[in-house]
Amino acid sequence: MALSRHLHFNGTTWECLLCDRAFKSRSALLAHCEYTSRHEWCGQCHRVFASSAAKKRHLQYAAVHQPKCKVCGRILRNKNNLRMHQQTHQPRNKECYADDCIQLFKTFSGMLIHLESGSCPSGVDETRIDGLARSFYRSIEFTTDADSGGWIYICNGCERECSKLSGLFQHVEDALDCGEFMLECLEGLREFIEEHI
């Protein structure tokens, strides 16, 4: 394994150039790097950084620290981007709940977008979806009165407001913390919509 630019082996001793210290073995040098407070250390890469800002840049941009898609190997900038990317690998295996439709979807929110748009052969549209959502016995957990006099959907996990039910489900599908918080209630709503469409 190559040493970082602040570490050096002169043929006899292992040196930390930032601290101007020499060690008899590579393991002693690495132990020093890990435990000293004089510089920053990345244990995964065995690299030394002169400042915390330099280490932060390394952690942000080095491929070894970036989330990687297990399906295609693509490296993403952060965990949220990885979650979003992984949706491209999901199969379209969720059938439309409407009897007159053969369309397939990757997610429930995708099906809701289709239904809300009014393009489903069943004739289901946003008004029908909103009516079902409002008539669900736990609707108070995911709706709130809007300033304009109507009502909107809301995530009780983060208080994000959505004008459409599909938007709320998209949000919960993508935001892990909110998904866990809202899961039980929205799973009941999904079943209610499936039964009443």
Accessible surface in RSA format (square Angstrom, percent):
REM  Atomic radii and reference values for relative SASA: ProtOr
REM  Chains: A
REM  Algorithm: Lee & Richards
REM  Probe-radius: 1.40
REM  Slices: 20
REM RES _ NUM      All-atoms   Total-Side   Main-Chain    Non-polar    All polar
REM                ABS   REL    ABS   REL    ABS   REL    ABS   REL    ABS   REL
RES MET A   1   149.38  77.4  78.03  51.6  71.35 169.9  92.24  78.4  57.14  75.7
RES ALA A   2    92.46  85.0  63.66  98.2  28.81  65.5  74.29 104.6  18.17  48.1
RES LEU A   3    45.86  25.5  19.74  14.1  26.12  65.7  20.14  14.1  25.73  69.2
RES SER A   4    11.36   9.6   1.09   1.5  10.27  23.7   9.61  20.5   1.74   2.4
RES ARG A   5   197.26  82.8 165.71  84.5  31.55  75.1  71.80  98.1 125.46  76.0
RES HIS A   6    28.19  15.4  28.17  19.6   0.02   0.0  16.92  17.4  11.27  13.1
RES LEU A   7     8.05   4.5   0.03   0.0   8.02  20.2   0.03   0.0   8.02  21.6
RES HIS A   8    82.37  45.0  80.36  55.9   2.01   5.1  47.57  49.0  34.80  40.5
RES PHE A   9    83.92  42.0  66.56  41.2  17.36  45.2  66.56  40.4  17.36  49.7
RES ASN A  10    75.45  52.0  43.62  42.1  31.84  76.7  23.84  57.4  51.61  49.9
RES GLY A  11    55.47  68.4   0.00   N/A  55.47  68.4  27.10  74.4  28.36  63.5
RES THR A  12   108.73  77.3  90.08  91.3  18.65  44.5  62.86  84.4  45.87  69.3
RES THR A  13    35.23  25.1  35.23  35.7   0.00   0.0  32.29  43.4   2.94   4.4
RES TRP A  14    43.83  17.6  43.83  21.2   0.00   0.0  34.95  18.6   8.88  14.4
RES GLU A  15    43.05  24.7  43.05  32.6   0.00   0.0   6.22  12.0  36.83  30.1
RES CYS A  16     0.38   0.3   0.00   0.0   0.38   0.9   0.00   0.0   0.38   0.4
RES LEU A  17    98.24  54.7  76.11  54.5  22.13  55.6  77.40  54.4  20.84  56.1
RES LEU A  18    61.94  34.5  34.31  24.5  27.63  69.5  37.10  26.1  24.84  66.8
RES CYS A  19     8.55   6.5   0.22   0.2   8.33  19.6   0.64   1.6   7.91   8.5
RES ASP A  20   135.64  95.0 112.13 111.6  23.51  55.6  31.61  74.4 104.03 103.8
RES ARG A  21   122.61  51.5 114.67  58.5   7.94  18.9  33.44  45.7  89.17  54.0
RES ALA A  22    63.26  58.2  35.58  54.9  27.68  63.0  35.93  50.6  27.33  72.4
RES PHE A  23    25.22  12.6  19.58  12.1   5.64  14.7  25.14  15.2   0.08   0.2
RES LYS A  24   196.04  95.6 172.00 105.5  24.04  57.2 116.39 104.8  79.65  84.8
RES SER A  25    45.00  38.0  42.70  57.0   2.31   5.3  37.56  80.0   7.44  10.4
RES ARG A  26    63.50  26.7  60.85  31.0   2.65   6.3  37.93  51.8  25.58  15.5
RES SER A  27    81.72  69.1  71.93  96.0   9.79  22.5  51.56 109.8  30.16  42.2
RES ALA A  28    40.68  37.4  30.06  46.4  10.62  24.2  38.40  54.1   2.28   6.0
RES LEU A  29     0.00   0.0   0.00   0.0   0.00   0.0   0.00   0.0   0.00   0.0
RES LEU A  30    31.25  17.4  30.05  21.5   1.21   3.0  30.48  21.4   0.77   2.1
RES ALA A  31    46.70  42.9  41.61  64.2   5.09  11.6  45.59  64.2   1.11   2.9
RES HIS A  32    20.68  11.3   9.60   6.7  11.09  28.4  15.20  15.7   5.48   6.4
RES CYS A  33     0.50   0.4   0.00   0.0   0.50   1.2   0.00   0.0   0.50   0.5
RES GLU A  34    96.84  55.6  76.76  58.1  20.08  47.8  13.07  25.3  83.77  68.4
RES TYR A  35   169.26  79.0 139.68  79.5  29.57  77.0 106.61  80.1  62.65  77.2
RES THR A  36    30.51  21.7   9.00   9.1  21.52  51.3  12.59  16.9  17.93  27.1
RES SER A  37   116.65  98.6  77.49 103.4  39.15  90.2  53.22 113.3  63.43  88.9
RES ARG A  38   157.36  66.1 124.26  63.3  33.10  78.8  52.06  71.2 105.30  63.8
RES HIS A  39    13.68   7.5   0.79   0.5  12.89  33.0   6.17   6.4   7.50   8.7
RES GLU A  40    58.76  33.7  57.35  43.4   1.41   3.4   3.37   6.5  55.39  45.2
RES TRP A  41    28.37  11.4  19.10   9.2   9.28  21.8  16.12   8.6  12.25  19.9
RES CYS A  42     5.30   4.0   3.16   3.5   2.14   5.0   2.14   5.4   3.16   3.4
RES GLY A  43    41.24  50.9   0.00   N/A  41.24  50.9  23.61  64.8  17.62  39.5
RES GLN A  44   118.87  66.5  81.42  59.5  37.45  89.2  42.20  89.8  76.67  58.1
RES CYS A  45    32.02  24.2  13.73  15.3  18.29  43.0  14.45  36.6  17.57  18.9
RES HIS A  46    52.75  28.8  51.65  35.9   1.10   2.8  28.86  29.7  23.89  27.8
RES ARG A  47    97.34  40.9  97.34  49.6   0.00   0.0  24.85  34.0  72.49  43.9
RES VAL A  48     2.67   1.8   0.00   0.0   2.67   6.4   0.00   0.0   2.67   7.2
RES PHE A  49    13.49   6.7  12.36   7.7   1.13   2.9  13.49   8.2   0.00   0.0
RES ALA A  50    61.14  56.2  37.61  58.0  23.53  53.5  38.57  54.3  22.57  59.8
RES SER A  51    50.13  42.4  44.84  59.8   5.29  12.2  41.39  88.1   8.74  12.2
RES SER A  52    74.72  63.1  66.32  88.5   8.40  19.3  31.97  68.1  42.74  59.9
RES ALA A  53    55.53  51.1  49.17  75.9   6.36  14.5  54.30  76.5   1.23   3.3
RES ALA A  54    23.15  21.3  19.21  29.6   3.94   9.0  19.86  28.0   3.29   8.7
RES LYS A  55    49.61  24.2  49.61  30.4   0.00   0.0  12.71  11.4  36.91  39.3
RES LYS A  56   145.78  71.1 142.54  87.5   3.23   7.7  87.99  79.2  57.79  61.6
RES ARG A  57   136.85  57.5 135.90  69.3   0.95   2.3  58.84  80.4  78.01  47.3
RES HIS A  58    18.22  10.0   8.30   5.8   9.93  25.4  15.37  15.8   2.85   3.3
RES LEU A  59    72.32  40.3  64.85  46.4   7.47  18.8  65.17  45.8   7.15  19.2
RES GLN A  60    88.44  49.5  78.31  57.2  10.13  24.1  32.78  69.8  55.66  42.2
RES TYR A  61   120.41  56.2  98.33  55.9  22.08  57.4  67.41  50.7  53.00  65.3
RES ALA A  62    25.45  23.4  13.91  21.5  11.54  26.3  24.67  34.7   0.78   2.1
RES ALA A  63    58.79  54.1  45.86  70.8  12.93  29.4  47.33  66.6  11.46  30.4
RES VAL A  64    85.50  56.3  57.71  52.2  27.79  67.0  67.30  58.5  18.20  49.4
RES HIS A  65    45.47  24.9  16.34  11.4  29.14  74.5  13.39  13.8  32.08  37.3
RES GLN A  66    22.21  12.4  11.65   8.5  10.56  25.1   8.80  18.7  13.41  10.2
RES PRO A  67    27.26  19.9  14.87  13.6  12.39  45.0  26.87  22.2   0.38   2.4
RES LYS A  68   124.01  60.5 112.00  68.7  12.01  28.6  54.87  49.4  69.15  73.7
RES CYS A  69     1.27   1.0   0.22   0.2   1.05   2.5   0.00   0.0   1.27   1.4
RES LYS A  70   199.71  97.4 162.51  99.7  37.20  88.6 113.36 102.0  86.35  92.0
RES VAL A  71   108.44  71.4  74.93  67.8  33.51  80.8  80.13  69.6  28.32  76.8
RES CYS A  72    70.39  53.2  32.42  36.2  37.97  89.2  34.63  87.7  35.75  38.6
RES GLY A  73    30.75  37.9   0.00   N/A  30.75  37.9  17.81  48.9  12.95  29.0
RES ARG A  74   137.91  57.9 127.57  65.0  10.34  24.6  42.45  58.0  95.46  57.9
RES ILE A  75    80.15  45.6  57.05  42.5  23.10  55.7  57.05  41.1  23.10  62.7
RES LEU A  76    15.16   8.4  12.40   8.9   2.75   6.9  15.15  10.6   0.00   0.0
RES ARG A  77   135.41  56.9 119.42  60.9  15.99  38.1  58.33  79.7  77.08  46.7
RES ASN A  78    70.57  48.7  66.61  64.4   3.96   9.5  32.91  79.2  37.66  36.4
RES LYS A  79   154.75  75.5 151.75  93.1   3.00   7.1  95.06  85.6  59.70  63.6
RES ASN A  80    70.89  48.9  68.09  65.8   2.80   6.7  22.70  54.6  48.19  46.6
RES ASN A  81    55.24  38.1  52.42  50.7   2.82   6.8   7.94  19.1  47.30  45.7
RES LEU A  82    27.52  15.3  27.52  19.7   0.00   0.0  27.52  19.3   0.00   0.0
RES ARG A  83    60.92  25.6  56.88  29.0   4.04   9.6  29.98  41.0  30.95  18.8
RES MET A  84    84.28  43.6  76.89  50.9   7.40  17.6  75.14  63.9   9.14  12.1
RES HIS A  85    23.08  12.6  16.44  11.4   6.64  17.0  20.28  20.9   2.80   3.3
RES GLN A  86    69.13  38.7  65.76  48.1   3.37   8.0  21.56  45.9  47.56  36.1
RES GLN A  87    49.93  27.9  49.28  36.0   0.65   1.5  16.07  34.2  33.86  25.7
RES THR A  88    86.56  61.6  66.48  67.4  20.08  47.9  65.19  87.6  21.36  32.3
RES HIS A  89    70.53  38.5  40.58  28.2  29.95  76.6  34.69  35.8  35.84  41.7
RES GLN A  90    72.45  40.5  65.07  47.6   7.38  17.6  20.21  43.0  52.24  39.6
RES PRO A  91    84.57  61.6  73.93  67.4  10.65  38.7  84.57  69.8   0.00   0.0
RES ARG A  92   144.44  60.6 128.18  65.3  16.26  38.7  40.22  55.0 104.22  63.2
RES ASN A  93    92.78  64.0  68.81  66.5  23.97  57.7  30.08  72.4  62.70  60.6
RES LYS A  94    89.19  43.5  84.61  51.9   4.58  10.9  55.45  49.9  33.74  35.9
RES GLU A  95   122.56  70.4 115.33  87.2   7.23  17.2  28.96  56.0  93.60  76.4
RES CYS A  96    10.15   7.7   0.00   0.0  10.15  23.9   0.00   0.0  10.15  10.9
RES TYR A  97    43.66  20.4  24.92  14.2  18.73  48.8  22.52  16.9  21.14  26.1
RES ALA A  98     4.11   3.8   0.61   0.9   3.50   8.0   1.27   1.8   2.84   7.5
RES ASP A  99   144.46 101.2 105.96 105.5  38.50  91.0  35.58  83.7 108.88 108.6
RES ASP A 100    99.31  69.6  74.61  74.3  24.70  58.4  23.18  54.6  76.13  75.9
RES CYS A 101    13.42  10.2   2.41   2.7  11.01  25.9   0.30   0.7  13.13  14.2
RES ILE A 102   170.64  97.1 150.24 111.9  20.40  49.2 157.33 113.3  13.30  36.1
RES GLN A 103    87.29  48.8  79.96  58.4   7.34  17.5  10.88  23.1  76.42  58.0
RES LEU A 104    78.32  43.6  71.05  50.8   7.26  18.3  71.05  49.9   7.26  19.5
RES PHE A 105    12.68   6.3  12.52   7.8   0.15   0.4  12.68   7.7   0.00   0.0
RES LYS A 106    55.39  27.0  51.21  31.4   4.18  10.0  28.66  25.8  26.73  28.5
RES THR A 107    23.40  16.6  21.97  22.3   1.43   3.4  15.76  21.2   7.64  11.6
RES PHE A 108    13.34   6.7  11.87   7.3   1.48   3.8  11.91   7.2   1.43   4.1
RES SER A 109     3.28   2.8   3.28   4.4   0.00   0.0   0.00   0.0   3.28   4.6
RES GLY A 110    22.14  27.3   0.00   N/A  22.14  27.3  18.65  51.2   3.49   7.8
RES MET A 111     1.76   0.9   1.76   1.2   0.00   0.0   1.76   1.5   0.00   0.0
RES LEU A 112     0.00   0.0   0.00   0.0   0.00   0.0   0.00   0.0   0.00   0.0
RES ILE A 113    80.40  45.7  78.57  58.5   1.83   4.4  79.42  57.2   0.98   2.7
RES HIS A 114    19.89  10.9  13.96   9.7   5.92  15.2  13.46  13.9   6.43   7.5
RES LEU A 115     0.04   0.0   0.04   0.0   0.00   0.0   0.04   0.0   0.00   0.0
RES GLU A 116    10.32   5.9   2.61   2.0   7.71  18.4   1.79   3.5   8.53   7.0
RES SER A 117    73.77  62.3  33.03  44.1  40.74  93.9  42.91  91.4  30.85  43.2
RES GLY A 118    37.12  45.8   0.00   N/A  37.12  45.8  11.91  32.7  25.20  56.4
RES SER A 119    80.19  67.8  49.45  66.0  30.75  70.8  50.44 107.4  29.75  41.7
RES CYS A 120     5.23   4.0   0.00   0.0   5.23  12.3   0.00   0.0   5.23   5.6
RES PRO A 121    94.37  68.8  55.53  50.6  38.85 141.2  69.46  57.3  24.92 154.9
RES SER A 122    37.85  32.0   8.53  11.4  29.32  67.6   8.91  19.0  28.94  40.5
RES GLY A 123    54.62  67.4   0.00   N/A  54.62  67.4  33.61  92.2  21.02  47.1
RES VAL A 124    14.82   9.8  12.15  11.0   2.68   6.5  14.62  12.7   0.20   0.6
RES ASP A 125    56.71  39.7  56.71  56.4   0.00   0.0  13.58  32.0  43.13  43.0
RES GLU A 126    54.92  31.5  54.72  41.4   0.19   0.5  16.37  31.7  38.54  31.5
RES THR A 127   107.42  76.4 100.33 101.7   7.10  16.9  70.31  94.4  37.12  56.1
RES ARG A 128   105.72  44.4  98.81  50.4   6.91  16.5  39.68  54.2  66.04  40.0
RES ILE A 129     0.00   0.0   0.00   0.0   0.00   0.0   0.00   0.0   0.00   0.0
RES ASP A 130    30.56  21.4  30.46  30.3   0.10   0.2   8.97  21.1  21.59  21.5
RES GLY A 131    39.22  48.4   0.00   N/A  39.22  48.4  34.12  93.6   5.10  11.4
RES LEU A 132     8.68   4.8   8.23   5.9   0.45   1.1   8.45   5.9   0.24   0.6
RES ALA A 133     0.00   0.0   0.00   0.0   0.00   0.0   0.00   0.0   0.00   0.0
RES ARG A 134   101.97  42.8  86.12  43.9  15.85  37.7  22.87  31.3  79.10  47.9
RES SER A 135    74.01  62.5  43.10  57.5  30.91  71.2  49.29 105.0  24.72  34.6
RES PHE A 136    10.00   5.0   7.53   4.7   2.47   6.4   7.62   4.6   2.38   6.8
RES TYR A 137   180.14  84.1 143.68  81.7  36.46  94.9 119.81  90.0  60.32  74.4
RES ARG A 138    47.39  19.9  45.83  23.4   1.56   3.7  11.80  16.1  35.59  21.6
RES SER A 139    18.15  15.3  18.07  24.1   0.09   0.2   0.00   0.0  18.15  25.4
RES ILE A 140   150.23  85.5 134.87 100.5  15.36  37.0 137.21  98.8  13.03  35.3
RES GLU A 141    58.16  33.4  55.20  41.8   2.96   7.0  26.12  50.5  32.04  26.2
RES PHE A 142     0.00   0.0   0.00   0.0   0.00   0.0   0.00   0.0   0.00   0.0
RES THR A 143    12.23   8.7   3.95   4.0   8.28  19.7   0.00   0.0  12.23  18.5
RES THR A 144    50.31  35.8  41.86  42.4   8.45  20.1  19.95  26.8  30.35  45.9
RES ASP A 145   117.82  82.5  99.83  99.4  17.99  42.5  31.17  73.4  86.65  86.4
RES ALA A 146    20.05  18.4   9.60  14.8  10.44  23.8  11.99  16.9   8.06  21.3
RES ASP A 147   163.75 114.7 121.73 121.2  42.02  99.4  45.64 107.4 118.10 117.8
RES SER A 148   109.89  92.9  64.64  86.3  45.25 104.2  59.58 126.9  50.31  70.5
RES GLY A 149    69.80  86.1   0.00   N/A  69.80  86.1  37.42 102.7  32.37  72.5
RES GLY A 150    38.04  46.9   0.00   N/A  38.04  46.9  32.69  89.7   5.35  12.0
RES TRP A 151    70.52  28.3  50.80  24.6  19.72  46.3  26.69  14.2  43.83  71.1
RES ILE A 152    33.46  19.0  32.73  24.4   0.74   1.8  33.46  24.1   0.00   0.0
RES TYR A 153     2.08   1.0   2.08   1.2   0.00   0.0   2.08   1.6   0.00   0.0
RES ILE A 154    25.53  14.5  25.53  19.0   0.00   0.0  25.53  18.4   0.00   0.0
RES CYS A 155     0.00   0.0   0.00   0.0   0.00   0.0   0.00   0.0   0.00   0.0
RES ASN A 156    62.52  43.1  46.51  44.9  16.01  38.6  11.23  27.0  51.28  49.6
RES GLY A 157    38.23  47.1   0.00   N/A  38.23  47.1   4.79  13.2  33.44  74.9
RES CYS A 158    66.59  50.4  35.95  40.1  30.65  72.0  37.15  94.1  29.45  31.8
RES GLU A 159   129.03  74.1 116.81  88.4  12.21  29.1  30.19  58.4  98.83  80.7
RES ARG A 160   134.87  56.6 126.06  64.3   8.82  21.0  33.20  45.4 101.68  61.6
RES GLU A 161   109.24  62.7  85.99  65.1  23.25  55.4  20.85  40.3  88.39  72.2
RES CYS A 162    13.26  10.0   6.07   6.8   7.19  16.9   9.22  23.4   4.04   4.4
RES SER A 163    91.44  77.3  68.51  91.4  22.93  52.8  43.69  93.0  47.76  66.9
RES LYS A 164    84.53  41.2  83.58  51.3   0.95   2.3  42.25  38.0  42.28  45.0
RES LEU A 165     0.00   0.0   0.00   0.0   0.00   0.0   0.00   0.0   0.00   0.0
RES SER A 166     5.82   4.9   5.82   7.8   0.00   0.0   0.00   0.0   5.82   8.2
RES GLY A 167    21.49  26.5   0.00   N/A  21.49  26.5  18.21  50.0   3.29   7.4
RES LEU A 168     0.00   0.0   0.00   0.0   0.00   0.0   0.00   0.0   0.00   0.0
RES PHE A 169    13.99   7.0  13.99   8.7   0.00   0.0  13.99   8.5   0.00   0.0
RES GLN A 170    77.96  43.6  77.23  56.4   0.73   1.7  14.62  31.1  63.35  48.0
RES HIS A 171    21.62  11.8  14.83  10.3   6.79  17.4  17.59  18.1   4.03   4.7
RES VAL A 172    15.23  10.0  10.98   9.9   4.26  10.3  10.98   9.5   4.26  11.5
RES GLU A 173    61.89  35.5  34.52  26.1  27.37  65.2  35.94  69.5  25.95  21.2
RES ASP A 174    29.87  20.9  28.92  28.8   0.95   2.2  12.41  29.2  17.45  17.4
RES ALA A 175    25.53  23.5  21.28  32.8   4.25   9.7  25.53  36.0   0.00   0.0
RES LEU A 176   101.56  56.6  97.36  69.7   4.20  10.6  98.61  69.3   2.95   7.9
RES ASP A 177   120.48  84.4 110.25 109.7  10.23  24.2  34.96  82.3  85.52  85.3
RES CYS A 178     9.94   7.5   9.47  10.6   0.47   1.1   0.47   1.2   9.47  10.2
RES GLY A 179    11.22  13.8   0.00   N/A  11.22  13.8  11.18  30.7   0.04   0.1
RES GLU A 180   139.64  80.2 117.00  88.5  22.63  53.9  44.99  87.0  94.64  77.3
RES PHE A 181   132.07  66.1  99.95  61.9  32.12  83.6 108.55  65.8  23.52  67.3
RES MET A 182     5.51   2.9   3.95   2.6   1.56   3.7   1.83   1.6   3.68   4.9
RES LEU A 183   110.94  61.8 110.67  79.2   0.27   0.7 110.94  77.9   0.00   0.0
RES GLU A 184   130.60  75.0 119.00  90.0  11.59  27.6  52.60 101.7  78.00  63.7
RES CYS A 185     6.86   5.2   5.72   6.4   1.14   2.7   5.72  14.5   1.14   1.2
RES LEU A 186     4.22   2.3   4.18   3.0   0.03   0.1   4.22   3.0   0.00   0.0
RES GLU A 187    65.94  37.9  63.21  47.8   2.74   6.5  33.84  65.4  32.11  26.2
RES GLY A 188    21.27  26.2   0.00   N/A  21.27  26.2  18.14  49.8   3.13   7.0
RES LEU A 189     0.00   0.0   0.00   0.0   0.00   0.0   0.00   0.0   0.00   0.0
RES ARG A 190    54.30  22.8  54.30  27.7   0.00   0.0  18.43  25.2  35.87  21.7
RES GLU A 191    78.78  45.2  78.43  59.3   0.36   0.8  17.93  34.7  60.85  49.7
RES PHE A 192    41.64  20.8  39.13  24.2   2.51   6.5  41.30  25.0   0.33   1.0
RES ILE A 193     0.00   0.0   0.00   0.0   0.00   0.0   0.00   0.0   0.00   0.0
RES GLU A 194    85.73  49.2  72.39  54.8  13.34  31.8  17.23  33.3  68.51  55.9
RES GLU A 195   133.75  76.8  95.91  72.6  37.84  90.1  43.51  84.2  90.24  73.7
RES HIS A 196    79.89  43.7  69.09  48.0  10.81  27.6  46.83  48.3  33.06  38.5
RES ILE A 197    47.17  26.8   2.07   1.5  45.10 108.7  15.80  11.4  31.37  85.1
END  Absolute sums over single chains surface
CHAIN  1 A    12064.5       9434.8       2629.7       6250.0       5814.5
END  Absolute sums over all chains
TOTAL         12064.5       9434.8       2629.7       6250.0       5814.5
